[in-house]
Amino acid sequence: MRCTVRTKMPNAAKGITILVLAACADPARVTAPPATTREPSALASKQSPTSGRILFTRERTPGIFSMDDDGNNVIEHPSPGGASYPSWAPDGKRLLFAAFPGIGPLTIFLMDAGGVSAIPLTDPAPDQRDEMPRALAKRIVFVRVGDPTGTSKLMIMNEDGSGLTPLTNGPNDSWPAPSPGGKFVAFERADDIYVIDVETRAVTNLTSSAALEHHPSWSPGGKQIAFVRGTVEAPFHDIFVMNSDGTQITQLTNSADGQTATQPQWSPDGKRIAFVWYTGRYGIWAMNADGSALNDLSQSHPFFNEFVGAWAR
């Protein structure tokens, strides 16, 4: 799963970006574990998803995994190859993710948590790819990228894949984060966080700063949005929160030089935030919503680079 971070070119107009980190991968830092370490503790079919479980993926390890909110009891959810961006479907029981359907571009799938009946929901053209699916009330919002230009926009569809409609016009829209109830979607556009009204299509820029802002995540109560902020000068990024109207921005993490915090995801009760922190490897951490009580959830399985997908609702 890629962990994309963008940076602005110095002295350039806002919105011009260059990709500085194409993937959360550092092979030199990853040590292969013994074979027994790679085995999940149980199959997903033996346990139903609960509000405490966190979906995630592992670098160079096919499939989707979930774990308890303390990092224990890792379960594999068998899925098609190259599965990425996992999240919970609108019914809260099945999984959404992007994967390659054998032959063809990256496609959105819907799958039972037990790893059976993986159904492709989209049919992108050969020069497109679909990624980052999220439940939008009873519908699904996702990102469609048009290759080779790389332009991207948000799309919405029904849970069965019908009713496919563009939500935004792009050309650089990604990382959708629906509000509770699905009236709004926060998203990343040209290093700022925007919000779009799903019904009226009215778009509002919440950050509009010289900093680099990405990876929004709407709180379950609807009052706050967590996001990632960095600068051109600093080689690291941190987790921040703001009110849903863009006011009262507060920094939660303090990454040292060489560290980067990304991909925040709220717990169902809004009291904690899971995120990815690079501290020599990419691991999943959790903290209280005020930034206190940091906890390394990946410490019991330290041989992998791991990337958070979503917290079960």
C-alpha positions as CSV (number, residue, x, y, z in Angstrom):
1,M,0.0,0.0,0.0
2,R,1.4,3.3,-0.9
3,C,1.7,6.1,1.6
4,T,1.9,9.2,-0.8
5,V,3.3,12.4,0.5
6,R,3.5,15.5,-1.7
7,T,5.6,18.6,-1.4
8,K,5.4,22.0,-3.1
9,M,8.2,23.3,-5.3
10,P,9.8,26.4,-3.7
11,N,8.8,29.7,-5.1
12,A,6.1,28.0,-7.2
13,A,2.4,28.7,-7.2
14,K,0.3,26.8,-4.7
15,G,-1.1,23.6,-6.2
16,I,2.1,22.6,-8.1
17,T,3.3,19.5,-6.5
18,I,6.0,16.9,-6.9
19,L,5.9,13.4,-5.5
20,V,8.7,12.9,-3.0
21,L,7.6,9.6,-1.5
22,A,6.1,7.1,-3.9
23,A,5.8,4.3,-1.4
24,C,6.2,3.5,2.3
25,A,9.0,1.1,1.6
26,D,12.5,0.8,2.9
27,P,13.7,-2.7,2.1
28,A,17.0,-2.2,3.9
29,R,15.2,-1.7,7.2
30,V,12.9,-4.7,6.9
31,T,14.2,-8.0,8.3
32,A,12.4,-11.2,7.2
33,P,10.7,-12.9,10.1
34,P,10.7,-16.7,10.7
35,A,7.9,-18.4,8.9
36,T,5.8,-18.9,12.0
37,T,5.6,-15.1,12.5
38,R,3.9,-14.6,9.2
39,E,1.0,-16.8,10.1
40,P,-2.2,-15.0,11.2
41,S,-3.5,-16.0,14.6
42,A,-6.9,-17.0,13.1
43,L,-9.0,-16.8,10.0
44,A,-11.4,-14.0,9.7
45,S,-14.3,-16.5,9.3
46,K,-13.8,-17.5,12.9
47,Q,-14.5,-14.0,14.3
48,S,-17.0,-11.4,13.2
49,P,-15.8,-7.8,12.9
50,T,-16.3,-5.7,16.0
51,S,-16.1,-2.0,16.8
52,G,-12.7,-2.5,18.3
53,R,-10.9,-4.0,15.2
54,I,-8.5,-2.1,12.9
55,L,-8.1,-3.0,9.3
56,F,-4.5,-2.8,7.9
57,T,-2.2,-4.0,5.2
58,R,1.4,-5.2,5.2
59,E,4.2,-4.4,2.7
60,R,5.2,-7.4,0.6
61,T,2.5,-9.6,2.3
62,P,-0.7,-10.2,0.2
63,G,-4.0,-9.8,1.8
64,I,-5.9,-7.7,4.3
65,F,-5.5,-8.0,8.1
66,S,-7.3,-6.8,11.2
67,M,-6.3,-6.6,14.8
68,D,-7.7,-5.7,18.2
69,D,-7.3,-2.0,19.2
70,D,-4.4,-3.0,21.4
71,G,-2.5,-4.6,18.4
72,N,-3.1,-8.2,19.4
73,N,-5.1,-11.0,17.8
74,V,-4.1,-10.4,14.2
75,I,-6.5,-12.0,11.7
76,E,-6.1,-12.4,8.0
77,H,-9.0,-11.6,5.6
78,P,-7.9,-13.5,2.4
79,S,-8.3,-11.3,-0.6
80,P,-7.2,-10.9,-4.2
81,G,-3.6,-10.0,-4.9
82,G,-2.4,-6.5,-4.3
83,A,-5.2,-5.5,-2.0
84,S,-4.9,-2.0,-0.6
85,Y,-6.8,0.8,1.0
86,P,-9.1,-1.5,3.0
87,S,-12.2,-0.1,4.7
88,W,-15.6,-1.2,6.0
89,A,-18.6,-1.3,3.6
90,P,-21.7,0.7,4.3
91,D,-23.2,-2.3,6.2
92,G,-20.3,-2.3,8.6
93,K,-19.8,-6.1,8.1
94,R,-18.2,-6.5,4.6
95,L,-14.9,-5.1,3.4
96,L,-14.1,-2.6,0.6
97,F,-10.7,-2.4,-0.9
98,A,-8.8,-1.9,-4.2
99,A,-7.1,-4.9,-5.9
100,F,-6.1,-6.2,-9.3
101,P,-8.7,-8.5,-10.8
102,G,-6.1,-10.9,-12.4
103,I,-5.8,-9.0,-15.7
104,G,-6.7,-5.4,-15.6
105,P,-6.2,-2.2,-13.7
106,L,-6.7,-1.6,-10.0
107,T,-10.5,-2.1,-9.2
108,I,-12.8,-1.6,-6.2
109,F,-13.9,-4.8,-4.6
110,L,-16.6,-5.7,-2.0
111,M,-15.9,-8.9,0.1
112,D,-17.3,-10.8,3.1
113,A,-15.0,-10.4,6.1
114,G,-14.3,-14.1,6.0
115,G,-12.5,-13.7,2.7
116,V,-15.1,-15.2,0.4
117,S,-17.3,-13.8,-2.4
118,A,-15.0,-10.9,-3.5
119,I,-17.0,-9.0,-6.0
120,P,-15.6,-6.3,-8.4
121,L,-17.7,-3.1,-8.2
122,T,-16.0,-1.0,-10.8
123,D,-14.7,-1.5,-14.3
124,P,-12.0,1.1,-15.0
125,A,-10.6,1.6,-18.5
126,P,-7.1,0.2,-19.1
127,D,-5.6,3.6,-18.6
128,Q,-7.4,4.2,-15.3
129,R,-7.3,2.8,-11.8
130,D,-9.7,2.9,-8.9
131,E,-8.6,3.2,-5.2
132,M,-9.4,4.5,-1.7
133,P,-13.0,3.3,-1.3
134,R,-15.0,4.6,1.7
135,A,-18.5,4.1,2.8
136,L,-20.7,7.2,2.1
137,A,-23.9,6.5,4.1
138,K,-25.4,3.8,2.0
139,R,-23.2,4.5,-1.0
140,I,-19.4,4.4,-1.7
141,V,-17.0,7.1,-2.6
142,F,-13.6,6.4,-4.2
143,V,-10.8,7.9,-6.3
144,R,-10.5,7.3,-10.0
145,V,-7.0,8.0,-11.4
146,G,-6.6,8.5,-15.1
147,D,-3.2,7.3,-16.4
148,P,-0.9,8.3,-17.9
149,T,-1.6,11.9,-16.9
150,G,-2.3,10.9,-13.3
151,T,-5.3,13.2,-12.9
152,S,-7.7,12.1,-10.2
153,K,-11.2,12.8,-9.1
154,L,-13.7,11.5,-6.6
155,M,-16.5,9.2,-7.8
156,I,-19.6,7.9,-6.0
157,M,-21.7,4.8,-6.6
158,N,-24.3,2.6,-5.0
159,E,-23.2,-0.3,-2.8
160,D,-23.7,-2.7,-5.8
161,G,-21.6,-0.6,-8.1
162,S,-24.5,1.0,-10.0
163,G,-25.2,4.7,-10.3
164,L,-21.6,5.6,-10.9
165,T,-21.2,9.4,-10.9
166,P,-18.3,11.9,-10.6
167,L,-18.4,13.8,-7.3
168,T,-15.5,16.2,-8.2
169,N,-13.9,17.3,-11.4
170,G,-10.3,17.0,-10.3
171,P,-7.6,17.2,-11.5
172,N,-5.8,16.4,-8.3
173,D,-8.4,15.1,-5.8
174,S,-7.8,12.1,-3.5
175,W,-8.2,10.6,0.0
176,P,-12.0,11.0,0.5
177,A,-13.2,11.1,4.1
178,P,-17.0,11.1,4.4
179,S,-18.7,12.9,7.3
180,P,-21.0,10.9,9.6
181,G,-24.3,10.6,7.7
182,G,-22.6,11.2,4.3
183,K,-23.7,14.8,3.7
184,F,-20.1,16.0,3.2
185,V,-16.8,14.5,2.0
186,A,-13.5,16.0,3.1
187,F,-10.7,15.3,0.6
188,E,-7.2,16.3,-0.4
189,R,-6.6,18.7,-3.3
190,A,-3.3,20.2,-4.3
191,D,-1.9,20.0,-0.7
192,D,-5.0,21.5,1.0
193,I,-8.0,19.9,2.7
194,Y,-11.3,20.7,1.1
195,V,-14.9,19.7,1.8
196,I,-17.7,19.1,-0.7
197,D,-21.4,19.1,-0.1
198,V,-22.5,15.8,-1.8
199,E,-25.9,17.2,-2.8
200,T,-25.1,20.7,-3.9
201,R,-21.5,20.0,-5.0
202,A,-20.4,23.2,-3.2
203,V,-16.7,23.0,-2.4
204,T,-14.9,24.8,0.5
205,N,-11.1,25.0,1.2
206,L,-10.6,24.4,4.9
207,T,-6.9,25.0,5.2
208,S,-5.7,27.3,2.4
209,S,-2.1,27.6,3.8
210,A,1.5,27.5,2.7
211,A,1.9,24.2,4.5
212,L,1.2,20.7,3.0
213,E,-2.0,19.2,4.2
214,H,-3.3,15.8,3.3
215,H,-5.0,12.5,4.5
216,P,-8.2,13.9,6.1
217,S,-10.3,11.8,8.5
218,W,-13.7,12.9,9.8
219,S,-14.5,12.2,13.5
220,P,-17.5,10.0,14.3
221,G,-19.2,13.0,16.1
222,G,-18.8,15.1,13.0
223,K,-17.2,18.1,14.8
224,Q,-13.5,17.5,14.0
225,I,-11.3,16.5,11.1
226,A,-7.9,14.9,11.7
227,F,-5.3,15.4,9.0
228,V,-1.5,15.5,8.2
229,R,0.5,18.7,7.9
230,G,4.1,19.2,6.8
231,T,6.2,22.0,5.3
232,V,8.6,22.3,2.4
233,E,11.5,23.0,4.9
234,A,10.8,20.1,7.3
235,P,11.4,16.5,6.2
236,F,8.7,15.2,8.4
237,H,4.9,15.4,8.8
238,D,2.6,15.3,11.9
239,I,-1.0,14.6,12.8
240,F,-3.3,17.6,13.5
241,V,-7.0,18.1,14.2
242,M,-9.3,21.0,13.4
243,N,-12.9,21.8,13.7
244,S,-15.0,20.7,10.7
245,D,-15.1,24.3,9.5
246,G,-11.3,24.6,9.5
247,T,-10.9,26.6,12.7
248,Q,-8.9,25.7,15.9
249,I,-6.1,23.7,14.4
250,T,-4.2,21.7,17.0
251,Q,-1.0,19.6,16.6
252,L,-1.2,16.1,18.1
253,T,2.2,14.4,17.3
254,N,5.7,15.7,17.3
255,S,7.8,13.8,14.8
256,A,11.6,14.1,15.1
257,D,13.9,14.5,12.1
258,G,13.5,11.4,10.0
259,Q,10.1,10.5,11.3
260,T,6.7,11.0,9.6
261,A,3.1,10.5,10.8
262,T,0.4,9.8,8.2
263,Q,-3.0,8.2,7.6
264,P,-5.0,9.1,10.7
265,Q,-8.2,7.1,11.4
266,W,-10.7,7.7,14.3
267,S,-12.0,5.1,16.6
268,P,-15.8,4.5,16.5
269,D,-16.3,6.4,19.8
270,G,-14.1,9.3,18.7
271,K,-11.8,8.9,21.7
272,R,-8.7,7.6,19.9
273,I,-6.9,8.0,16.6
274,A,-4.9,5.3,14.8
275,F,-2.2,6.4,12.4
276,V,1.0,5.3,10.6
277,W,4.3,6.5,12.1
278,Y,7.7,6.0,10.4
279,T,10.3,5.6,13.2
280,G,12.8,3.4,11.3
281,R,9.9,1.3,9.9
282,Y,6.3,2.0,9.1
283,G,4.1,0.9,12.0
284,I,0.6,1.5,13.3
285,W,0.2,3.6,16.4
286,A,-2.8,4.9,18.4
287,M,-3.3,7.8,20.7
288,N,-6.0,9.6,22.6
289,A,-7.8,12.3,20.6
290,D,-5.8,15.0,22.4
291,G,-2.5,13.4,21.4
292,S,-1.8,11.7,24.7
293,A,-1.2,8.0,25.5
294,L,0.8,7.0,22.4
295,N,0.8,3.3,21.9
296,D,2.7,1.2,19.3
297,L,0.2,-1.3,18.0
298,S,2.7,-2.9,15.7
299,Q,5.2,-3.7,18.4
300,S,4.0,-7.3,18.8
301,H,4.6,-7.9,15.0
302,P,7.7,-5.8,14.3
303,F,9.0,-7.5,11.2
304,F,6.5,-5.8,8.9
305,N,5.9,-2.3,7.4
306,E,2.2,-1.9,8.2
307,F,-0.4,0.7,7.0
308,V,-3.7,1.5,8.7
309,G,-6.9,1.2,6.6
310,A,-9.9,1.9,8.9
311,W,-11.3,1.3,12.3
312,A,-14.4,-0.8,12.5
313,R,-17.6,1.2,13.1
